[in-house]
Amino acid sequence: MRNGGPVRRPTVYKASAAIGRRLTIATILVVGIALAVFYRRDEGPTSVSASRAAATSVQTFSARFSICGGGPRIDCVVDGDTFWIGGEKVRIADIDAPEISPPRCQHEADLGEAAKQRLLVLLNVGPFTLIADARDRDRFGRKLRTVSRGGRSIGDTLIAEGLARRWGGPRRSWCD
């Protein structure tokens, strides 16, 4: 006691004590998060991009393709964005090609047939790569793959030639 009253600590000490507690809590949280991330790395990917990279698979194929008919579908082209390889149905993931079965108008039918024929040629040029992404199959059970050769998407070739467009969700009409 000083001058008959209680001893008061300066406000500065209270503030610095509160800041010290907050820093201690923040440090504990940061260390805890860092440890969690470090230990989870041994268990597998911890981020969306790491998950996508881990889920990606790349396979190289070479086959002689034909147009799919009524018989068994082994190595054949269905339309401008769908084909069979080794008995597996594949949907090219990065494009949307015009429908041929059934087309909504004559323009779509013509463009769809041209896309199908061009895909046949592109697949028969030589080895190509199928690249799987995080989503393995579509709602119809087709494998979703980006098809590339020499580092360039075959879908990009079809887009550049006006036979497909970039996949952007629900199909849009080719009849406009």
C-alpha beads as a LAMMPS data file, in Angstrom:
LAMMPS data file: protein, C-alpha beads

176 atoms
175 bonds

1 atom types
1 bond types

-500.0 500.0 xlo xhi
-500.0 500.0 ylo yhi
-500.0 500.0 zlo zhi

Masses

1 110.0

Atoms # bond

1 1 1 0.000 0.000 0.000
2 1 1 1.106 3.378 -0.879
3 1 1 -0.376 6.494 0.601
4 1 1 -2.966 4.373 2.239
5 1 1 -4.444 2.879 -1.003
6 1 1 -3.936 -0.387 -2.886
7 1 1 -1.002 -0.801 -5.204
8 1 1 -2.138 -0.543 -8.811
9 1 1 -0.247 -2.085 -11.624
10 1 1 0.091 0.074 -14.693
11 1 1 -2.308 -0.705 -17.558
12 1 1 0.655 -1.510 -19.806
13 1 1 1.320 -4.715 -17.863
14 1 1 -2.279 -5.887 -18.290
15 1 1 -2.177 -5.240 -22.048
16 1 1 1.162 -6.974 -22.554
17 1 1 0.000 -9.970 -20.512
18 1 1 -3.104 -10.275 -22.734
19 1 1 -0.992 -9.986 -25.875
20 1 1 1.390 -12.628 -24.529
21 1 1 -1.493 -15.044 -23.907
22 1 1 -2.858 -14.448 -27.420
23 1 1 0.563 -15.025 -28.954
24 1 1 0.961 -18.235 -26.980
25 1 1 -2.435 -19.493 -28.144
26 1 1 -1.696 -18.493 -31.749
27 1 1 1.680 -20.243 -31.611
28 1 1 0.116 -23.415 -30.257
29 1 1 -2.508 -23.348 -33.036
30 1 1 0.080 -22.793 -35.773
31 1 1 2.322 -25.570 -34.440
32 1 1 -0.680 -27.905 -34.156
33 1 1 -1.782 -27.223 -37.732
34 1 1 1.776 -27.657 -39.018
35 1 1 2.095 -30.988 -37.211
36 1 1 -1.263 -32.169 -38.546
37 1 1 -0.244 -31.318 -42.104
38 1 1 3.163 -32.942 -41.652
39 1 1 1.740 -36.187 -40.295
40 1 1 -1.092 -36.358 -42.860
41 1 1 1.417 -36.212 -45.715
42 1 1 2.384 -39.754 -44.867
43 1 1 -1.259 -40.786 -45.182
44 1 1 -1.869 -39.167 -48.551
45 1 1 -2.718 -35.866 -50.221
46 1 1 -4.041 -33.010 -48.105
47 1 1 -5.165 -30.497 -50.711
48 1 1 -7.514 -30.478 -53.680
49 1 1 -4.676 -29.950 -56.155
50 1 1 -2.635 -32.712 -54.512
51 1 1 -5.682 -34.995 -54.614
52 1 1 -6.211 -34.226 -58.278
53 1 1 -2.554 -34.912 -59.069
54 1 1 -2.700 -38.192 -57.187
55 1 1 -5.937 -39.193 -58.905
56 1 1 -4.562 -38.447 -62.356
57 1 1 -3.430 -41.443 -64.352
58 1 1 -1.841 -41.401 -67.774
59 1 1 -1.923 -44.305 -70.239
60 1 1 -0.569 -44.451 -73.780
61 1 1 -2.446 -46.414 -76.444
62 1 1 -2.167 -47.244 -80.092
63 1 1 -4.904 -49.083 -81.965
64 1 1 -6.516 -49.293 -85.377
65 1 1 -9.952 -47.696 -85.104
66 1 1 -13.046 -48.065 -87.261
67 1 1 -16.528 -46.589 -87.037
68 1 1 -18.648 -48.476 -84.497
69 1 1 -21.237 -50.736 -86.062
70 1 1 -23.591 -53.427 -84.845
71 1 1 -20.921 -55.900 -83.716
72 1 1 -18.676 -55.921 -80.672
73 1 1 -17.225 -52.547 -79.781
74 1 1 -13.512 -52.972 -79.203
75 1 1 -11.617 -50.131 -80.955
76 1 1 -14.128 -47.900 -82.725
77 1 1 -15.458 -44.343 -82.862
78 1 1 -19.073 -43.645 -81.833
79 1 1 -19.195 -39.900 -82.505
80 1 1 -17.007 -36.792 -82.269
81 1 1 -16.390 -37.112 -78.525
82 1 1 -16.918 -40.821 -77.729
83 1 1 -14.983 -43.944 -78.721
84 1 1 -14.241 -47.480 -77.556
85 1 1 -10.730 -48.734 -76.896
86 1 1 -9.989 -52.251 -75.735
87 1 1 -13.677 -52.752 -75.001
88 1 1 -13.906 -49.646 -72.731
89 1 1 -16.131 -46.721 -73.669
90 1 1 -14.345 -43.355 -73.395
91 1 1 -15.852 -39.853 -73.442
92 1 1 -13.378 -37.102 -74.331
93 1 1 -13.585 -34.942 -71.210
94 1 1 -12.524 -31.529 -72.478
95 1 1 -14.913 -31.118 -75.443
96 1 1 -18.520 -31.264 -76.553
97 1 1 -19.103 -32.484 -80.119
98 1 1 -22.371 -32.332 -82.083
99 1 1 -24.822 -35.186 -81.563
100 1 1 -25.459 -37.692 -84.324
101 1 1 -27.859 -39.940 -82.460
102 1 1 -30.242 -38.211 -82.591
103 1 1 -29.273 -34.831 -84.037
104 1 1 -31.604 -31.900 -83.357
105 1 1 -31.253 -30.482 -86.887
106 1 1 -29.527 -31.188 -90.193
107 1 1 -26.640 -28.824 -89.397
108 1 1 -25.909 -30.762 -86.185
109 1 1 -26.117 -34.071 -88.083
110 1 1 -23.644 -32.880 -90.729
111 1 1 -21.242 -31.376 -88.206
112 1 1 -21.508 -34.462 -85.972
113 1 1 -20.664 -36.781 -88.853
114 1 1 -17.653 -34.612 -89.778
115 1 1 -16.477 -34.635 -86.134
116 1 1 -16.816 -38.427 -85.964
117 1 1 -14.787 -38.917 -89.162
118 1 1 -12.110 -36.454 -88.008
119 1 1 -11.800 -38.154 -84.604
120 1 1 -11.349 -41.471 -86.428
121 1 1 -8.440 -40.001 -88.409
122 1 1 -6.881 -38.353 -85.340
123 1 1 -6.976 -41.570 -83.297
124 1 1 -5.496 -43.605 -86.149
125 1 1 -2.488 -41.307 -86.690
126 1 1 -0.495 -43.102 -83.995
127 1 1 -0.009 -43.481 -80.247
128 1 1 -1.991 -41.154 -78.006
129 1 1 -2.344 -40.610 -74.301
130 1 1 -5.478 -40.911 -72.176
131 1 1 -5.320 -38.711 -69.102
132 1 1 -7.726 -39.392 -66.249
133 1 1 -8.719 -36.642 -63.888
134 1 1 -10.359 -36.617 -60.463
135 1 1 -13.735 -37.613 -61.950
136 1 1 -13.239 -41.062 -63.487
137 1 1 -16.630 -41.675 -65.151
138 1 1 -19.677 -39.760 -66.308
139 1 1 -23.279 -40.559 -65.405
140 1 1 -23.489 -43.013 -68.339
141 1 1 -20.508 -45.038 -67.091
142 1 1 -18.143 -43.811 -69.803
143 1 1 -14.550 -43.173 -68.766
144 1 1 -13.803 -39.442 -68.840
145 1 1 -10.399 -38.816 -70.380
146 1 1 -8.457 -36.045 -72.041
147 1 1 -6.880 -37.449 -75.205
148 1 1 -3.547 -35.994 -76.243
149 1 1 -0.694 -36.580 -78.598
150 1 1 2.628 -34.828 -78.320
151 1 1 1.365 -32.758 -75.399
152 1 1 -1.585 -31.315 -77.339
153 1 1 -5.193 -32.222 -76.671
154 1 1 -6.947 -33.903 -79.605
155 1 1 -10.013 -32.059 -78.325
156 1 1 -8.193 -28.754 -78.983
157 1 1 -7.620 -29.878 -82.581
158 1 1 -11.349 -30.589 -83.034
159 1 1 -12.196 -27.208 -81.482
160 1 1 -9.728 -25.380 -83.742
161 1 1 -11.332 -27.073 -86.758
162 1 1 -14.844 -26.013 -85.668
163 1 1 -15.954 -29.611 -85.034
164 1 1 -16.293 -29.337 -81.253
165 1 1 -16.345 -26.757 -78.498
166 1 1 -14.809 -26.583 -75.061
167 1 1 -16.823 -28.593 -72.515
168 1 1 -18.573 -26.149 -70.209
169 1 1 -21.348 -28.062 -68.510
170 1 1 -24.732 -28.908 -69.992
171 1 1 -24.854 -29.394 -73.749
172 1 1 -25.863 -26.444 -75.893
173 1 1 -27.624 -26.592 -79.210
174 1 1 -25.633 -26.807 -82.428
175 1 1 -28.692 -25.733 -84.407
176 1 1 -28.529 -21.989 -83.730

Bonds

1 1 1 2
2 1 2 3
3 1 3 4
4 1 4 5
5 1 5 6
6 1 6 7
7 1 7 8
8 1 8 9
9 1 9 10
10 1 10 11
11 1 11 12
12 1 12 13
13 1 13 14
14 1 14 15
15 1 15 16
16 1 16 17
17 1 17 18
18 1 18 19
19 1 19 20
20 1 20 21
21 1 21 22
22 1 22 23
23 1 23 24
24 1 24 25
25 1 25 26
26 1 26 27
27 1 27 28
28 1 28 29
29 1 29 30
30 1 30 31
31 1 31 32
32 1 32 33
33 1 33 34
34 1 34 35
35 1 35 36
36 1 36 37
37 1 37 38
38 1 38 39
39 1 39 40
40 1 40 41
41 1 41 42
42 1 42 43
43 1 43 44
44 1 44 45
45 1 45 46
46 1 46 47
47 1 47 48
48 1 48 49
49 1 49 50
50 1 50 51
51 1 51 52
52 1 52 53
53 1 53 54
54 1 54 55
55 1 55 56
56 1 56 57
57 1 57 58
58 1 58 59
59 1 59 60
60 1 60 61
61 1 61 62
62 1 62 63
63 1 63 64
64 1 64 65
65 1 65 66
66 1 66 67
67 1 67 68
68 1 68 69
69 1 69 70
70 1 70 71
71 1 71 72
72 1 72 73
73 1 73 74
74 1 74 75
75 1 75 76
76 1 76 77
77 1 77 78
78 1 78 79
79 1 79 80
80 1 80 81
81 1 81 82
82 1 82 83
83 1 83 84
84 1 84 85
85 1 85 86
86 1 86 87
87 1 87 88
88 1 88 89
89 1 89 90
90 1 90 91
91 1 91 92
92 1 92 93
93 1 93 94
94 1 94 95
95 1 95 96
96 1 96 97
97 1 97 98
98 1 98 99
99 1 99 100
100 1 100 101
101 1 101 102
102 1 102 103
103 1 103 104
104 1 104 105
105 1 105 106
106 1 106 107
107 1 107 108
108 1 108 109
109 1 109 110
110 1 110 111
111 1 111 112
112 1 112 113
113 1 113 114
114 1 114 115
115 1 115 116
116 1 116 117
117 1 117 118
118 1 118 119
119 1 119 120
120 1 120 121
121 1 121 122
122 1 122 123
123 1 123 124
124 1 124 125
125 1 125 126
126 1 126 127
127 1 127 128
128 1 128 129
129 1 129 130
130 1 130 131
131 1 131 132
132 1 132 133
133 1 133 134
134 1 134 135
135 1 135 136
136 1 136 137
137 1 137 138
138 1 138 139
139 1 139 140
140 1 140 141
141 1 141 142
142 1 142 143
143 1 143 144
144 1 144 145
145 1 145 146
146 1 146 147
147 1 147 148
148 1 148 149
149 1 149 150
150 1 150 151
151 1 151 152
152 1 152 153
153 1 153 154
154 1 154 155
155 1 155 156
156 1 156 157
157 1 157 158
158 1 158 159
159 1 159 160
160 1 160 161
161 1 161 162
162 1 162 163
163 1 163 164
164 1 164 165
165 1 165 166
166 1 166 167
167 1 167 168
168 1 168 169
169 1 169 170
170 1 170 171
171 1 171 172
172 1 172 173
173 1 173 174
174 1 174 175
175 1 175 176
